[in-house]
């Protein structure tokens, strides 16, 4: 055979990546033009980085690599591709290793020359295509998040064979879910509207589209081509009426994927992001009390969203439930220039295929396949098929059967009844069985008492009711949507007014304890002179501010910075010490001048000031450390964010500066200058702390829903203990070390909890009250994690959500479902 055909292409004659890729194309032509599907089957399988077994030559990857001429393909791809081509043309097996060695040597030589080749000195910087680290970071986090979401929705890797076709086009060619990436890539403009019934698999399709579009990027080592869009799935329910789309999109990138605000805005401005807006139907309340205003508003924003030139529509994908889409069309609203596709219900054959894949021969539940097929083909087959025709309902069925339920009983329907009515009864039966089935299939650890289905259902009902009430509130802050379970916003379950009153009481007690510790440590005898009167006035003002903060409607939990290398932490701490020690010494000498040396001498002034500056500088430096290029808040932004808190810091600073002046019997002018200087210094320290700990940054990894809440008390204690160090240095002027340390420690901790951990304190009080009333478990965080494992809930970015909106609505109390929530504030 080898004598009848010419020799295969010689890769040794290639002079660069483009020539090498051209040689791969020639080899495919020489082998007889095997199809991409045939190459995939001949290429075999390989192990991915996460341990999963995948195809070595996926069709989309092969097509992408053969079109990419500026980068040398990976050796794993070349080896699989060359082997597949030779196998396709029946090349002698004993000669293939020699051919592979030729290709390996040619690629190694090109890789080595590329590494040694210097950049052309005359090339402008703008023409050199460098990878964008922010795009790579976003790509990596999107893939991780969507992979987690896919497994959470499917409960594994088995996926129902969904099909779709152009909307309203009878006789149009049907497409398979696995081809959605290629289908979208062929659109011009790339605008897609996905319509389907409730539970039809719209979110699964959106996830599959995102992963398929990023598959070539992963095959290229995670380096997107310049100009390639990164698909990002967004929850439409988080958009608020009247908000411009582009700033909102940048905000979602910062909140959900940890990008800095500046980087997120740049990616949106440069059109490096493909928005996949999931759940347009979830914007407006159910049942509908009029035209879906919020959905219409979001569509209007998307219709104004253009590409980089501003002359063509911007790329976007939107998913919407079929009945909501009908309402929007009747209202004259739609996604302009978009191709509409409709997700089809599962056929009986597709249901059977899914069951065979999930329960292969030999599986304990394999015997139930015949019972489900019999129900589908029986007298009430129309009702059974209508109930099982979506992936969500099919998952409910298999979950119940795997827990031991009888499929015959689950799918029982009256053959003489209306099929729609029979399907509704079957669906309710499946939803009723879901919580007990998930509880049985996912027991807790051996040393923990198992959850009971009635308990789980009761707790989920209260969470669903909370979401319904949450959707009815105005939205002054992110997270108040109809679907997002945000840990630090769960406190109203215990009773909104009850919890706020208790929080206020606790905060007042903490503030009074902090002031009593200060009063004791600073040895104030009574309200005798001006210094004592000023001290009492400042203490009363600080307690009033703490009380006001405790009454805030929605305390926010800051994110902070994470995943910072230890080396940068150490460097930040050292720089903080170098800056803090001189400032502390100057502060000590200023106190020496103001007190005229009557209370402490120069040695104490330098030692105490230097010690305080060292501690404060080290804490601030360690907290503020971040990766190179991490975004920081400006001073103006920090002051606007929490002016009342910063005022409280200033009052505490003034209180700390008063005792030495009082002991020195300072005149009113030095007294006022000293108090004002201490106020300004403490206010500045508060601003620095806010800048150091406020908001997400580029170096923050993807957040767990409870991450921000966990950091809130840590930040609060850092606030308090830092101020406690300064108080200790003042207290030792009046007491021994032990007594001063006790007073400073008590005052610092209570100060931190009352001032810096407001969101954490409100949440903990709310959860304790809810648990005491039997509304939620005391160990709520453990329950939420277990519910995600049991696939009752899921993690979506930095929030929890119910597994499906139909499941959430089913658990919502009927009195809340009957009354539609009011519209949110524009």
Secondary structure as UniProt FT lines:
FT   TURN            2..4
FT   HELIX           11..13
FT   HELIX           17..30
FT   TURN            31..32
FT   HELIX           36..43
FT   STRAND          45..47
FT   TURN            49..50
FT   STRAND          53..55
FT   TURN            56..57
FT   HELIX           59..67
FT   HELIX           75..88
FT   TURN            89..90
FT   HELIX           93..116
FT   TURN            121..122
FT   HELIX           125..127
FT   HELIX           133..154
FT   STRAND          163..166
FT   TURN            167..168
FT   TURN            170..171
FT   STRAND          175..176
FT   HELIX           177..179
FT   HELIX           180..185
FT   STRAND          191..196
FT   TURN            198..199
FT   HELIX           202..219
FT   TURN            220..221
FT   TURN            226..227
FT   STRAND          230..235
FT   HELIX           236..238
FT   TURN            241..242
FT   HELIX           245..257
FT   HELIX           261..269
FT   TURN            270..271
FT   STRAND          273..278
FT   HELIX           280..282
FT   HELIX           293..304
FT   TURN            308..309
FT   STRAND          316..321
FT   HELIX           322..330
FT   TURN            331..332
FT   TURN            336..337
FT   STRAND          339..343
FT   HELIX           348..358
FT   TURN            361..362
FT   TURN            364..367
FT   HELIX           368..377
FT   TURN            379..380
FT   HELIX           381..388
FT   HELIX           391..402
FT   TURN            403..404
FT   HELIX           407..410
FT   TURN            415..416
FT   HELIX           419..441
FT   TURN            446..447
FT   HELIX           453..471
FT   TURN            478..479
FT   HELIX           487..489
FT   HELIX           491..494
FT   HELIX           496..521
FT   TURN            522..523
FT   HELIX           530..550
FT   HELIX           566..594
FT   TURN            595..597
FT   HELIX           602..624
FT   TURN            628..629
FT   HELIX           635..641
FT   HELIX           643..663
FT   TURN            664..665
FT   HELIX           668..693
FT   TURN            698..699
FT   TURN            705..706
FT   HELIX           707..731
FT   TURN            732..734
FT   HELIX           737..755
FT   HELIX           758..772
FT   TURN            773..774
FT   HELIX           780..789
FT   TURN            790..791
FT   STRAND          793..796
FT   TURN            797..798
FT   STRAND          799..802
FT   HELIX           805..811
FT   HELIX           814..818
//
